[in-house]
């Protein structure tokens, strides 16, 4: 079997995110199972070695503007068409048996295949987070073209993946596809890989990046792109309410790993509300990220809307209790009261109460973390997930 993966970004060639890491892990697993794999993506912006052959396709626009609204509505669709041309040539040459595309990257090949019956390689689309369908206000208006194109791409695919049972109904509703064409295949984690990238002395690695943090305890950790919808401001406010009434130990800390357009405002608010208890690490590599997981006491993730949430799985695999919102695929992973606490999106009072509860109970934190690790390894390890991926591929060939 020969598979082409289409993605506008992939770890470690581009800034890491949930989708980027999922593509890398999928390629690693396919190779381990003897599947010839090639990645078609934009030119790398970071040094790194991808675990499969890489074919780069021109993207357009400025790299520092990647992911912004103008980029996603103009350059991303054009890139998808270029990807379609490139992978269609590979299919015609007999180099590819199946195409697995992330998001709008499915559009170009889907249109090519519709126009040319000779392109027989099936098309699988994974829409991942579906942000363009969930956002509100002016951003929703600005992304209207992207929504229309993503619906077209989904209709052109043979199968569309929902990354969680919790989002199974969202995919046909938002993308307009028949539910019978939706396959639920979660993103996964590889416990052995996480252990291999975690430093032998996590505390030392963290101190090198955040020397001001010292020996803080308890440590609340949040990871992700600093966008408004990711809920970092809600976490800040929830912690500030506990801090204002002196409900936390004197050496507690909130660590934020990630970067994005909301960072400046978050740092300003954190200085005003949390003082020296907030630490912004910025974009960090795997070595530091997994050191942070290893040193934290509670993982906090409160998006207003979400995709699969790989960071939640990573935190669970590191044995952290999770306090999160019921958004996207998070409820598939976090079991309320067993592996963490779940609250409704934007429920700052509920978020604050859940954080307060775990901050005061180290034994419960440890028990929730233990159960979370067991669940991540039993239900979401790539050894289980890849069998479902391969079964889907075989059903289409």
C-alpha positions, 0 to 999 in steps of 0.5 A: 500500500502506498499512501500520500499524506496532504497537509499544510504543515507537519511536525517537526518541519513547521511550528508544532500543533495538534494537527502537525503532531498527528500527521507526524505520528501517523506517518511514523506508524504507517512506516512501522507497518510497512506502508510506503508513505509520502508527505506533500506539504509547504516548504519547511520553516523549521529544521527537522526530519520527517519520518517519510519522504517529503515533497514540498509544494509552493504555498504563497504569502509570507511565512509569518502570516501563515494561519491568519485569516487572509492567508486561510482565505486566499493562499490556503485554497490555492495551495490546496489546488497545487497539492491536488495537481502534484498528488494527481500526477503521482497517482497517474504514475502509479506511485500512490494508492490512497490519499489522506488529506488534512482539512482543505488540502483534500479540495484540490485532489477531490476536484481533479478526481471528479474531472478525471475518472482515471484518478482511482486513488480513494480520498480520505479527509480529516477536517481536524478542529473545524474552527472555521465552522465554530467561530463567531462574530466578524471572524466567522464572516471572514471565514465564510469562503473557507467554510464553503470550500471545506464543505465541498472538499468533504463532499468530494471525499470517500470518507471523512474522519471524526477524531472523537465520538463526541464530534461524530455528529458535528462532522455531517452537520457542519460539513453536509456529508452523509453520516454513513461516510463518517469514520471515527478515528481518534488522534493518539499518543505514543507513550514510549515516544513521550518517555524518550523525549522527556528529560531525565531531569525535567526540573533542570530543563524547566529552570533553564527556560523559566528560572523565575519559577523556582520550586513552585508548587502546585504548578498549573500548566496550559499548552496551546496557541494563544488565541482568544477562543482557546480560553486562556483568559478564562483560566487566568480569571479562574486562577485570579479569583482563587488567588484574590482570596488567598486560596492558593499556597504562596509558591503556586505557579501558572505556566503557559507554553505556546505563542500567538496573537493573544499573548501580549494581552494575556501577559499584561492581564497576568501581571496585573492579576497574578503578579509573579505567579504567571510564567509564559514560556513561549513556543518550546521544543519537545524536550522542554514541553515534556519537561513541563508536563513532567513537572506540573501538578494539574493540566488546565485547558479551557477552550470555547471550542476545540478539535481533538485536543492532543495536548489533553492526551499528552498531559494524561499520558504524563499522569496529570489530572485535567481540568478542562471544558466540554469542548470538541473531543475533550469529553471523550478523553477526560472522565468527569470526577475520575481522570479530571474535572469538566466544566462548560465552556466559558464557565469561569466560576465552575473552572475556578471551583474545579481548580480550587478543589484539586489545588487543595487535594494532592492525593486526589490529583495523584489518583486522577493522574494515575487513572488518566495515564492508564486511560491514555495508554489503554484507549489512545495509544497509537498501537490501537489507533493505527489498526483502525486507520489501516482497516479504513484504508483497506476498506476503500482499496 
